[in-house]
Amino acid sequence: MANIQYYDVILKPVVTEKTMALMADKKYTFLVHTEANKTQIKEAVEKMFPGTKVAGVNLSLIHISEP
């Protein structure tokens, strides 16, 4: 397992029409480090956004081809 620091886990938010609609339900979508697991993602979000309690983490693998 990679030694990833919490500030390296979350790369950027994903902003689409679908993710904006999910924000109304307090569900947020982020692009994360490929080697991060659910526990690391949860800890990163709770440290980066103080006062936030993560109820659950769902992962979706999306393959992006590089130009």
Secondary structure, DSSP 8 states (H G I E B T S, - for coil): -----HHHHEEEE--SHHHHHHHTTT---EEE-TT--HHHHHHHHHHHSTT----------------
